[in-house]
Amino acid sequence: MLSADTIGTVVQWQNRFRPETMDDLLAGMAPLMPLLDVIANAAIFIKDQNARYLYANQTLVQRCGQKDLKPLLGKTSAEVFPAQLGPAYTEQDVKVLEGGLVLENQLELHLFKNREPGWCLTYKWPLYKLTGEIIGLTGISLDLQTASDTHPAYKHLVAVDAFIRSNFNRPIMMDELTAIAGVSAAQLERYCKKIYQLTPRQMIH
């Protein structure tokens, strides 16, 4: 699983490496792409200055219901993902591309391999050329939902997770979640941190 140190290395790399064109970037990354394809718990991508895919690792390709990268090339997230998810991803991309926004630790729903939604943390960074112009972006979405269903705390959170997924477009109260889980607020927080590495309020947000 990718660690915080790995993310830090990616940030350092993108700050130092400023290609003249996106073609130069992709050519320089070519030897690394087979390695990125075997990372099962992370969706990794590169997009052009119009938020269109130039590269996606195999994990992302499969989660979009495709067998290879070609159907994704030249499309935005809004064109690739379901309507409940894709437009929000593209809106993020525009902020990165137009304003130089650096997105870090963004909790959001993503698609997992079975096309079911699951929690992830997303990071996005603008890509600059030597003159300082933004020519694209790179990003990664790290899975959070990796716990086994045999974990003692997991059974308390199955219904909570399903409830949040179904109702995230409206305010969700903590007492709703504790009632669903059948545990106290303190217990729910401990379980969420154990399984998702997040507090219930972070999940709701």
mmCIF file of the C-alpha atoms, coordinates in Angstrom:
data_MODEL
# 
_entry.id   MODEL 
# 
loop_
_atom_site.group_PDB 
_atom_site.id 
_atom_site.type_symbol 
_atom_site.label_atom_id 
_atom_site.label_alt_id 
_atom_site.label_comp_id 
_atom_site.label_asym_id 
_atom_site.label_entity_id 
_atom_site.label_seq_id 
_atom_site.pdbx_PDB_ins_code 
_atom_site.Cartn_x 
_atom_site.Cartn_y 
_atom_site.Cartn_z 
_atom_site.occupancy 
_atom_site.B_iso_or_equiv 
_atom_site.pdbx_formal_charge 
_atom_site.auth_seq_id 
_atom_site.auth_comp_id 
_atom_site.auth_asym_id 
_atom_site.auth_atom_id 
_atom_site.pdbx_PDB_model_num 
ATOM 1   C CA . MET A 1 1   ? 0.000   0.000   0.000   1.00 0.00 ? 1   MET A CA 1 
ATOM 2   C CA . LEU A 1 2   ? 1.249   3.480   -0.818  1.00 0.00 ? 2   LEU A CA 1 
ATOM 3   C CA . SER A 1 3   ? 2.435   5.454   2.203   1.00 0.00 ? 3   SER A CA 1 
ATOM 4   C CA . ALA A 1 4   ? 2.597   9.127   3.130   1.00 0.00 ? 4   ALA A CA 1 
ATOM 5   C CA . ASP A 1 5   ? 6.332   9.009   2.387   1.00 0.00 ? 5   ASP A CA 1 
ATOM 6   C CA . THR A 1 6   ? 5.581   7.814   -1.135  1.00 0.00 ? 6   THR A CA 1 
ATOM 7   C CA . ILE A 1 7   ? 3.145   10.674  -1.664  1.00 0.00 ? 7   ILE A CA 1 
ATOM 8   C CA . GLY A 1 8   ? 5.831   13.075  -0.419  1.00 0.00 ? 8   GLY A CA 1 
ATOM 9   C CA . THR A 1 9   ? 8.266   11.684  -2.978  1.00 0.00 ? 9   THR A CA 1 
ATOM 10  C CA . VAL A 1 10  ? 5.723   12.255  -5.750  1.00 0.00 ? 10  VAL A CA 1 
ATOM 11  C CA . VAL A 1 11  ? 5.284   15.868  -4.646  1.00 0.00 ? 11  VAL A CA 1 
ATOM 12  C CA . GLN A 1 12  ? 9.053   16.437  -4.687  1.00 0.00 ? 12  GLN A CA 1 
ATOM 13  C CA . TRP A 1 13  ? 9.321   14.882  -8.131  1.00 0.00 ? 13  TRP A CA 1 
ATOM 14  C CA . GLN A 1 14  ? 6.563   16.992  -9.670  1.00 0.00 ? 14  GLN A CA 1 
ATOM 15  C CA . ASN A 1 15  ? 8.068   20.155  -8.155  1.00 0.00 ? 15  ASN A CA 1 
ATOM 16  C CA . ARG A 1 16  ? 11.488  19.460  -9.681  1.00 0.00 ? 16  ARG A CA 1 
ATOM 17  C CA . PHE A 1 17  ? 10.544  17.992  -13.035 1.00 0.00 ? 17  PHE A CA 1 
ATOM 18  C CA . ARG A 1 18  ? 9.112   20.609  -15.382 1.00 0.00 ? 18  ARG A CA 1 
ATOM 19  C CA . PRO A 1 19  ? 8.732   19.240  -18.922 1.00 0.00 ? 19  PRO A CA 1 
ATOM 20  C CA . GLU A 1 20  ? 8.482   21.435  -21.973 1.00 0.00 ? 20  GLU A CA 1 
ATOM 21  C CA . THR A 1 21  ? 5.454   19.502  -23.233 1.00 0.00 ? 21  THR A CA 1 
ATOM 22  C CA . MET A 1 22  ? 3.135   16.776  -21.959 1.00 0.00 ? 22  MET A CA 1 
ATOM 23  C CA . ASP A 1 23  ? 4.593   14.463  -24.599 1.00 0.00 ? 23  ASP A CA 1 
ATOM 24  C CA . ASP A 1 24  ? 7.993   14.946  -22.945 1.00 0.00 ? 24  ASP A CA 1 
ATOM 25  C CA . LEU A 1 25  ? 6.467   14.079  -19.591 1.00 0.00 ? 25  LEU A CA 1 
ATOM 26  C CA . LEU A 1 26  ? 4.835   10.896  -20.850 1.00 0.00 ? 26  LEU A CA 1 
ATOM 27  C CA . ALA A 1 27  ? 8.008   9.823   -22.629 1.00 0.00 ? 27  ALA A CA 1 
ATOM 28  C CA . GLY A 1 28  ? 10.016  10.314  -19.444 1.00 0.00 ? 28  GLY A CA 1 
ATOM 29  C CA . MET A 1 29  ? 7.495   8.309   -17.440 1.00 0.00 ? 29  MET A CA 1 
ATOM 30  C CA . ALA A 1 30  ? 7.294   5.393   -19.872 1.00 0.00 ? 30  ALA A CA 1 
ATOM 31  C CA . PRO A 1 31  ? 9.726   3.136   -17.935 1.00 0.00 ? 31  PRO A CA 1 
ATOM 32  C CA . LEU A 1 32  ? 7.664   3.613   -14.756 1.00 0.00 ? 32  LEU A CA 1 
ATOM 33  C CA . MET A 1 33  ? 4.241   2.907   -16.209 1.00 0.00 ? 33  MET A CA 1 
ATOM 34  C CA . PRO A 1 34  ? 4.390   -0.910  -15.831 1.00 0.00 ? 34  PRO A CA 1 
ATOM 35  C CA . LEU A 1 35  ? 5.122   -0.388  -12.131 1.00 0.00 ? 35  LEU A CA 1 
ATOM 36  C CA . LEU A 1 36  ? 2.168   1.984   -11.729 1.00 0.00 ? 36  LEU A CA 1 
ATOM 37  C CA . ASP A 1 37  ? -0.096  -0.572  -13.384 1.00 0.00 ? 37  ASP A CA 1 
ATOM 38  C CA . VAL A 1 38  ? 0.417   -3.132  -10.600 1.00 0.00 ? 38  VAL A CA 1 
ATOM 39  C CA . ILE A 1 39  ? -0.570  -0.777  -7.755  1.00 0.00 ? 39  ILE A CA 1 
ATOM 40  C CA . ALA A 1 40  ? -3.985  -2.191  -6.926  1.00 0.00 ? 40  ALA A CA 1 
ATOM 41  C CA . ASN A 1 41  ? -5.051  0.241   -4.199  1.00 0.00 ? 41  ASN A CA 1 
ATOM 42  C CA . ALA A 1 42  ? -4.486  3.501   -6.085  1.00 0.00 ? 42  ALA A CA 1 
ATOM 43  C CA . ALA A 1 43  ? -5.886  5.144   -9.208  1.00 0.00 ? 43  ALA A CA 1 
ATOM 44  C CA . ILE A 1 44  ? -3.101  7.194   -10.852 1.00 0.00 ? 44  ILE A CA 1 
ATOM 45  C CA . PHE A 1 45  ? -3.648  9.617   -13.715 1.00 0.00 ? 45  PHE A CA 1 
ATOM 46  C CA . ILE A 1 46  ? -2.244  12.437  -15.844 1.00 0.00 ? 46  ILE A CA 1 
ATOM 47  C CA . LYS A 1 47  ? -4.434  14.941  -17.685 1.00 0.00 ? 47  LYS A CA 1 
ATOM 48  C CA . ASP A 1 48  ? -3.823  17.718  -20.204 1.00 0.00 ? 48  ASP A CA 1 
ATOM 49  C CA . GLN A 1 49  ? -4.647  21.404  -19.762 1.00 0.00 ? 49  GLN A CA 1 
ATOM 50  C CA . ASN A 1 50  ? -8.255  20.691  -20.757 1.00 0.00 ? 50  ASN A CA 1 
ATOM 51  C CA . ALA A 1 51  ? -8.666  18.054  -18.017 1.00 0.00 ? 51  ALA A CA 1 
ATOM 52  C CA . ARG A 1 52  ? -8.599  15.184  -20.536 1.00 0.00 ? 52  ARG A CA 1 
ATOM 53  C CA . TYR A 1 53  ? -6.890  11.901  -19.744 1.00 0.00 ? 53  TYR A CA 1 
ATOM 54  C CA . LEU A 1 54  ? -3.428  11.384  -21.192 1.00 0.00 ? 54  LEU A CA 1 
ATOM 55  C CA . TYR A 1 55  ? -2.591  8.473   -18.916 1.00 0.00 ? 55  TYR A CA 1 
ATOM 56  C CA . ALA A 1 56  ? -4.319  6.256   -16.358 1.00 0.00 ? 56  ALA A CA 1 
ATOM 57  C CA . ASN A 1 57  ? -2.866  3.226   -14.638 1.00 0.00 ? 57  ASN A CA 1 
ATOM 58  C CA . GLN A 1 58  ? -4.508  -0.165  -15.067 1.00 0.00 ? 58  GLN A CA 1 
ATOM 59  C CA . THR A 1 59  ? -6.297  0.105   -11.737 1.00 0.00 ? 59  THR A CA 1 
ATOM 60  C CA . LEU A 1 60  ? -8.144  3.227   -12.906 1.00 0.00 ? 60  LEU A CA 1 
ATOM 61  C CA . VAL A 1 61  ? -8.780  1.745   -16.341 1.00 0.00 ? 61  VAL A CA 1 
ATOM 62  C CA . GLN A 1 62  ? -10.455 -1.324  -14.816 1.00 0.00 ? 62  GLN A CA 1 
ATOM 63  C CA . ARG A 1 63  ? -12.518 0.759   -12.407 1.00 0.00 ? 63  ARG A CA 1 
ATOM 64  C CA . CYS A 1 64  ? -13.873 2.666   -15.379 1.00 0.00 ? 64  CYS A CA 1 
ATOM 65  C CA . GLY A 1 65  ? -15.070 -0.628  -16.833 1.00 0.00 ? 65  GLY A CA 1 
ATOM 66  C CA . GLN A 1 66  ? -12.421 -0.802  -19.551 1.00 0.00 ? 66  GLN A CA 1 
ATOM 67  C CA . LYS A 1 67  ? -9.782  -3.361  -20.480 1.00 0.00 ? 67  LYS A CA 1 
ATOM 68  C CA . ASP A 1 68  ? -7.171  -0.902  -21.749 1.00 0.00 ? 68  ASP A CA 1 
ATOM 69  C CA . LEU A 1 69  ? -6.354  2.797   -21.654 1.00 0.00 ? 69  LEU A CA 1 
ATOM 70  C CA . LYS A 1 70  ? -7.456  3.766   -25.160 1.00 0.00 ? 70  LYS A CA 1 
ATOM 71  C CA . PRO A 1 71  ? -11.191 4.411   -24.431 1.00 0.00 ? 71  PRO A CA 1 
ATOM 72  C CA . LEU A 1 72  ? -10.215 6.900   -21.687 1.00 0.00 ? 72  LEU A CA 1 
ATOM 73  C CA . LEU A 1 73  ? -7.772  8.958   -23.746 1.00 0.00 ? 73  LEU A CA 1 
ATOM 74  C CA . GLY A 1 74  ? -9.010  12.427  -24.638 1.00 0.00 ? 74  GLY A CA 1 
ATOM 75  C CA . LYS A 1 75  ? -11.969 12.259  -22.250 1.00 0.00 ? 75  LYS A CA 1 
ATOM 76  C CA . THR A 1 76  ? -12.660 14.121  -19.022 1.00 0.00 ? 76  THR A CA 1 
ATOM 77  C CA . SER A 1 77  ? -13.750 12.491  -15.761 1.00 0.00 ? 77  SER A CA 1 
ATOM 78  C CA . ALA A 1 78  ? -17.242 13.871  -16.384 1.00 0.00 ? 78  ALA A CA 1 
ATOM 79  C CA . GLU A 1 79  ? -17.372 11.766  -19.556 1.00 0.00 ? 79  GLU A CA 1 
ATOM 80  C CA . VAL A 1 80  ? -15.913 8.636   -17.953 1.00 0.00 ? 80  VAL A CA 1 
ATOM 81  C CA . PHE A 1 81  ? -17.502 8.358   -14.511 1.00 0.00 ? 81  PHE A CA 1 
ATOM 82  C CA . PRO A 1 82  ? -21.181 8.190   -13.487 1.00 0.00 ? 82  PRO A CA 1 
ATOM 83  C CA . ALA A 1 83  ? -23.055 11.483  -13.246 1.00 0.00 ? 83  ALA A CA 1 
ATOM 84  C CA . GLN A 1 84  ? -22.969 11.373  -9.436  1.00 0.00 ? 84  GLN A CA 1 
ATOM 85  C CA . LEU A 1 85  ? -19.147 11.416  -9.440  1.00 0.00 ? 85  LEU A CA 1 
ATOM 86  C CA . GLY A 1 86  ? -17.560 12.558  -12.703 1.00 0.00 ? 86  GLY A CA 1 
ATOM 87  C CA . PRO A 1 87  ? -18.604 16.231  -12.874 1.00 0.00 ? 87  PRO A CA 1 
ATOM 88  C CA . ALA A 1 88  ? -17.219 16.884  -9.380  1.00 0.00 ? 88  ALA A CA 1 
ATOM 89  C CA . TYR A 1 89  ? -13.863 15.377  -10.369 1.00 0.00 ? 89  TYR A CA 1 
ATOM 90  C CA . THR A 1 90  ? -13.707 17.566  -13.469 1.00 0.00 ? 90  THR A CA 1 
ATOM 91  C CA . GLU A 1 91  ? -14.634 20.633  -11.429 1.00 0.00 ? 91  GLU A CA 1 
ATOM 92  C CA . GLN A 1 92  ? -11.627 19.867  -9.193  1.00 0.00 ? 92  GLN A CA 1 
ATOM 93  C CA . ASP A 1 93  ? -9.443  19.497  -12.283 1.00 0.00 ? 93  ASP A CA 1 
ATOM 94  C CA . VAL A 1 94  ? -10.455 22.929  -13.587 1.00 0.00 ? 94  VAL A CA 1 
ATOM 95  C CA . LYS A 1 95  ? -9.486  24.542  -10.277 1.00 0.00 ? 95  LYS A CA 1 
ATOM 96  C CA . VAL A 1 96  ? -6.086  22.869  -10.425 1.00 0.00 ? 96  VAL A CA 1 
ATOM 97  C CA . LEU A 1 97  ? -5.521  23.806  -14.061 1.00 0.00 ? 97  LEU A CA 1 
ATOM 98  C CA . GLU A 1 98  ? -6.826  27.375  -13.960 1.00 0.00 ? 98  GLU A CA 1 
ATOM 99  C CA . GLY A 1 99  ? -5.774  28.437  -10.486 1.00 0.00 ? 99  GLY A CA 1 
ATOM 100 C CA . GLY A 1 100 ? -2.840  26.211  -9.619  1.00 0.00 ? 100 GLY A CA 1 
ATOM 101 C CA . LEU A 1 101 ? -4.766  24.597  -6.755  1.00 0.00 ? 101 LEU A CA 1 
ATOM 102 C CA . VAL A 1 102 ? -2.917  21.791  -4.973  1.00 0.00 ? 102 VAL A CA 1 
ATOM 103 C CA . LEU A 1 103 ? -5.465  19.285  -3.729  1.00 0.00 ? 103 LEU A CA 1 
ATOM 104 C CA . GLU A 1 104 ? -4.383  17.080  -0.815  1.00 0.00 ? 104 GLU A CA 1 
ATOM 105 C CA . ASN A 1 105 ? -6.208  14.601  1.442   1.00 0.00 ? 105 ASN A CA 1 
ATOM 106 C CA . GLN A 1 106 ? -9.520  15.181  -0.325  1.00 0.00 ? 106 GLN A CA 1 
ATOM 107 C CA . LEU A 1 107 ? -11.959 12.600  1.044   1.00 0.00 ? 107 LEU A CA 1 
ATOM 108 C CA . GLU A 1 108 ? -14.371 11.473  -1.659  1.00 0.00 ? 108 GLU A CA 1 
ATOM 109 C CA . LEU A 1 109 ? -16.237 8.558   -3.126  1.00 0.00 ? 109 LEU A CA 1 
ATOM 110 C CA . HIS A 1 110 ? -14.577 6.696   -5.966  1.00 0.00 ? 110 HIS A CA 1 
ATOM 111 C CA . LEU A 1 111 ? -15.287 3.544   -7.938  1.00 0.00 ? 111 LEU A CA 1 
ATOM 112 C CA . PHE A 1 112 ? -13.639 0.314   -6.869  1.00 0.00 ? 112 PHE A CA 1 
ATOM 113 C CA . LYS A 1 113 ? -12.948 -2.671  -9.116  1.00 0.00 ? 113 LYS A CA 1 
ATOM 114 C CA . ASN A 1 114 ? -16.482 -4.048  -8.772  1.00 0.00 ? 114 ASN A CA 1 
ATOM 115 C CA . ARG A 1 115 ? -17.845 -0.625  -9.838  1.00 0.00 ? 115 ARG A CA 1 
ATOM 116 C CA . GLU A 1 116 ? -19.165 -0.078  -6.318  1.00 0.00 ? 116 GLU A CA 1 
ATOM 117 C CA . PRO A 1 117 ? -18.390 3.285   -4.660  1.00 0.00 ? 117 PRO A CA 1 
ATOM 118 C CA . GLY A 1 118 ? -15.811 3.381   -1.885  1.00 0.00 ? 118 GLY A CA 1 
ATOM 119 C CA . TRP A 1 119 ? -13.894 5.964   0.111   1.00 0.00 ? 119 TRP A CA 1 
ATOM 120 C CA . CYS A 1 120 ? -10.548 7.292   -1.045  1.00 0.00 ? 120 CYS A CA 1 
ATOM 121 C CA . LEU A 1 121 ? -8.182  10.205  -0.452  1.00 0.00 ? 121 LEU A CA 1 
ATOM 122 C CA . THR A 1 122 ? -7.395  12.159  -3.595  1.00 0.00 ? 122 THR A CA 1 
ATOM 123 C CA . TYR A 1 123 ? -4.320  14.278  -4.353  1.00 0.00 ? 123 TYR A CA 1 
ATOM 124 C CA . LYS A 1 124 ? -3.933  16.486  -7.434  1.00 0.00 ? 124 LYS A CA 1 
ATOM 125 C CA . TRP A 1 125 ? -1.063  18.764  -8.475  1.00 0.00 ? 125 TRP A CA 1 
ATOM 126 C CA . PRO A 1 126 ? -0.636  21.122  -11.432 1.00 0.00 ? 126 PRO A CA 1 
ATOM 127 C CA . LEU A 1 127 ? 2.164   20.352  -13.877 1.00 0.00 ? 127 LEU A CA 1 
ATOM 128 C CA . TYR A 1 128 ? 4.248   23.331  -14.946 1.00 0.00 ? 128 TYR A CA 1 
ATOM 129 C CA . LYS A 1 129 ? 6.608   23.874  -17.845 1.00 0.00 ? 129 LYS A CA 1 
ATOM 130 C CA . LEU A 1 130 ? 9.878   25.769  -17.333 1.00 0.00 ? 130 LEU A CA 1 
ATOM 131 C CA . THR A 1 131 ? 8.220   29.090  -18.137 1.00 0.00 ? 131 THR A CA 1 
ATOM 132 C CA . GLY A 1 132 ? 5.756   28.580  -15.274 1.00 0.00 ? 132 GLY A CA 1 
ATOM 133 C CA . GLU A 1 133 ? 2.724   27.857  -17.444 1.00 0.00 ? 133 GLU A CA 1 
ATOM 134 C CA . ILE A 1 134 ? 0.404   25.077  -16.270 1.00 0.00 ? 134 ILE A CA 1 
ATOM 135 C CA . ILE A 1 135 ? 0.234   22.424  -18.989 1.00 0.00 ? 135 ILE A CA 1 
ATOM 136 C CA . GLY A 1 136 ? -1.626  19.649  -17.182 1.00 0.00 ? 136 GLY A CA 1 
ATOM 137 C CA . LEU A 1 137 ? -2.116  17.884  -13.897 1.00 0.00 ? 137 LEU A CA 1 
ATOM 138 C CA . THR A 1 138 ? -1.230  14.650  -12.195 1.00 0.00 ? 138 THR A CA 1 
ATOM 139 C CA . GLY A 1 139 ? -3.096  12.915  -9.420  1.00 0.00 ? 139 GLY A CA 1 
ATOM 140 C CA . ILE A 1 140 ? -3.690  9.838   -7.335  1.00 0.00 ? 140 ILE A CA 1 
ATOM 141 C CA . SER A 1 141 ? -6.678  8.478   -5.420  1.00 0.00 ? 141 SER A CA 1 
ATOM 142 C CA . LEU A 1 142 ? -5.754  6.148   -2.559  1.00 0.00 ? 142 LEU A CA 1 
ATOM 143 C CA . ASP A 1 143 ? -8.225  3.544   -1.338  1.00 0.00 ? 143 ASP A CA 1 
ATOM 144 C CA . LEU A 1 144 ? -9.226  3.717   2.295   1.00 0.00 ? 144 LEU A CA 1 
ATOM 145 C CA . GLN A 1 145 ? -11.690 0.856   2.356   1.00 0.00 ? 145 GLN A CA 1 
ATOM 146 C CA . THR A 1 146 ? -9.261  -2.044  2.590   1.00 0.00 ? 146 THR A CA 1 
ATOM 147 C CA . ALA A 1 147 ? -10.315 -3.706  5.839   1.00 0.00 ? 147 ALA A CA 1 
ATOM 148 C CA . SER A 1 148 ? -11.346 -7.338  5.871   1.00 0.00 ? 148 SER A CA 1 
ATOM 149 C CA . ASP A 1 149 ? -14.921 -8.192  6.751   1.00 0.00 ? 149 ASP A CA 1 
ATOM 150 C CA . THR A 1 150 ? -13.482 -10.477 9.424   1.00 0.00 ? 150 THR A CA 1 
ATOM 151 C CA . HIS A 1 151 ? -12.254 -7.492  11.430  1.00 0.00 ? 151 HIS A CA 1 
ATOM 152 C CA . PRO A 1 152 ? -14.179 -7.315  14.771  1.00 0.00 ? 152 PRO A CA 1 
ATOM 153 C CA . ALA A 1 153 ? -15.177 -3.687  14.185  1.00 0.00 ? 153 ALA A CA 1 
ATOM 154 C CA . TYR A 1 154 ? -16.229 -4.124  10.581  1.00 0.00 ? 154 TYR A CA 1 
ATOM 155 C CA . LYS A 1 155 ? -19.757 -5.416  11.244  1.00 0.00 ? 155 LYS A CA 1 
ATOM 156 C CA . HIS A 1 156 ? -20.600 -2.210  13.116  1.00 0.00 ? 156 HIS A CA 1 
ATOM 157 C CA . LEU A 1 157 ? -19.672 -0.055  10.145  1.00 0.00 ? 157 LEU A CA 1 
ATOM 158 C CA . VAL A 1 158 ? -21.212 -1.901  7.194   1.00 0.00 ? 158 VAL A CA 1 
ATOM 159 C CA . ALA A 1 159 ? -24.612 -0.251  7.628   1.00 0.00 ? 159 ALA A CA 1 
ATOM 160 C CA . VAL A 1 160 ? -23.023 3.095   8.551   1.00 0.00 ? 160 VAL A CA 1 
ATOM 161 C CA . ASP A 1 161 ? -20.948 3.103   5.375   1.00 0.00 ? 161 ASP A CA 1 
ATOM 162 C CA . ALA A 1 162 ? -23.963 2.179   3.256   1.00 0.00 ? 162 ALA A CA 1 
ATOM 163 C CA . PHE A 1 163 ? -26.041 4.923   4.882   1.00 0.00 ? 163 PHE A CA 1 
ATOM 164 C CA . ILE A 1 164 ? -23.394 7.585   4.195   1.00 0.00 ? 164 ILE A CA 1 
ATOM 165 C CA . ARG A 1 165 ? -23.042 6.469   0.583   1.00 0.00 ? 165 ARG A CA 1 
ATOM 166 C CA . SER A 1 166 ? -26.797 6.718   0.069   1.00 0.00 ? 166 SER A CA 1 
ATOM 167 C CA . ASN A 1 167 ? -27.267 10.034  1.880   1.00 0.00 ? 167 ASN A CA 1 
ATOM 168 C CA . PHE A 1 168 ? -24.059 12.015  1.382   1.00 0.00 ? 168 PHE A CA 1 
ATOM 169 C CA . ASN A 1 169 ? -25.961 14.656  -0.592  1.00 0.00 ? 169 ASN A CA 1 
ATOM 170 C CA . ARG A 1 170 ? -27.775 15.819  2.560   1.00 0.00 ? 170 ARG A CA 1 
ATOM 171 C CA . PRO A 1 171 ? -26.717 16.691  6.116   1.00 0.00 ? 171 PRO A CA 1 
ATOM 172 C CA . ILE A 1 172 ? -26.058 13.557  8.177   1.00 0.00 ? 172 ILE A CA 1 
ATOM 173 C CA . MET A 1 173 ? -26.223 13.712  11.959  1.00 0.00 ? 173 MET A CA 1 
ATOM 174 C CA . MET A 1 174 ? -23.953 11.763  14.276  1.00 0.00 ? 174 MET A CA 1 
ATOM 175 C CA . ASP A 1 175 ? -26.885 10.378  16.231  1.00 0.00 ? 175 ASP A CA 1 
ATOM 176 C CA . GLU A 1 176 ? -28.189 8.795   13.028  1.00 0.00 ? 176 GLU A CA 1 
ATOM 177 C CA . LEU A 1 177 ? -24.912 6.917   12.618  1.00 0.00 ? 177 LEU A CA 1 
ATOM 178 C CA . THR A 1 178 ? -24.646 5.810   16.229  1.00 0.00 ? 178 THR A CA 1 
ATOM 179 C CA . ALA A 1 179 ? -28.223 4.495   16.092  1.00 0.00 ? 179 ALA A CA 1 
ATOM 180 C CA . ILE A 1 180 ? -27.445 2.525   12.937  1.00 0.00 ? 180 ILE A CA 1 
ATOM 181 C CA . ALA A 1 181 ? -24.230 1.087   14.376  1.00 0.00 ? 181 ALA A CA 1 
ATOM 182 C CA . GLY A 1 182 ? -25.735 0.412   17.783  1.00 0.00 ? 182 GLY A CA 1 
ATOM 183 C CA . VAL A 1 183 ? -22.706 1.856   19.563  1.00 0.00 ? 183 VAL A CA 1 
ATOM 184 C CA . SER A 1 184 ? -21.793 5.049   21.374  1.00 0.00 ? 184 SER A CA 1 
ATOM 185 C CA . ALA A 1 185 ? -20.251 8.043   19.612  1.00 0.00 ? 185 ALA A CA 1 
ATOM 186 C CA . ALA A 1 186 ? -16.870 7.256   21.179  1.00 0.00 ? 186 ALA A CA 1 
ATOM 187 C CA . GLN A 1 187 ? -17.011 3.633   20.007  1.00 0.00 ? 187 GLN A CA 1 
ATOM 188 C CA . LEU A 1 188 ? -18.066 4.669   16.515  1.00 0.00 ? 188 LEU A CA 1 
ATOM 189 C CA . GLU A 1 189 ? -15.139 7.062   16.281  1.00 0.00 ? 189 GLU A CA 1 
ATOM 190 C CA . ARG A 1 190 ? -12.702 4.340   17.371  1.00 0.00 ? 190 ARG A CA 1 
ATOM 191 C CA . TYR A 1 191 ? -14.124 1.879   14.858  1.00 0.00 ? 191 TYR A CA 1 
ATOM 192 C CA . CYS A 1 192 ? -14.024 4.399   11.992  1.00 0.00 ? 192 CYS A CA 1 
ATOM 193 C CA . LYS A 1 193 ? -10.418 5.269   12.738  1.00 0.00 ? 193 LYS A CA 1 
ATOM 194 C CA . LYS A 1 194 ? -9.523  1.590   12.884  1.00 0.00 ? 194 LYS A CA 1 
ATOM 195 C CA . ILE A 1 195 ? -11.211 0.602   9.629   1.00 0.00 ? 195 ILE A CA 1 
ATOM 196 C CA . TYR A 1 196 ? -11.100 3.779   7.498   1.00 0.00 ? 196 TYR A CA 1 
ATOM 197 C CA . GLN A 1 197 ? -8.366  5.839   9.179   1.00 0.00 ? 197 GLN A CA 1 
ATOM 198 C CA . LEU A 1 198 ? -10.968 8.617   9.402   1.00 0.00 ? 198 LEU A CA 1 
ATOM 199 C CA . THR A 1 199 ? -13.315 10.022  12.020  1.00 0.00 ? 199 THR A CA 1 
ATOM 200 C CA . PRO A 1 200 ? -17.080 9.781   11.397  1.00 0.00 ? 200 PRO A CA 1 
ATOM 201 C CA . ARG A 1 201 ? -17.216 13.556  10.848  1.00 0.00 ? 201 ARG A CA 1 
ATOM 202 C CA . GLN A 1 202 ? -14.488 13.315  8.218   1.00 0.00 ? 202 GLN A CA 1 
ATOM 203 C CA . MET A 1 203 ? -16.470 10.591  6.471   1.00 0.00 ? 203 MET A CA 1 
ATOM 204 C CA . ILE A 1 204 ? -19.626 12.724  6.558   1.00 0.00 ? 204 ILE A CA 1 
ATOM 205 C CA . HIS A 1 205 ? -17.731 15.772  5.251   1.00 0.00 ? 205 HIS A CA 1 
# 
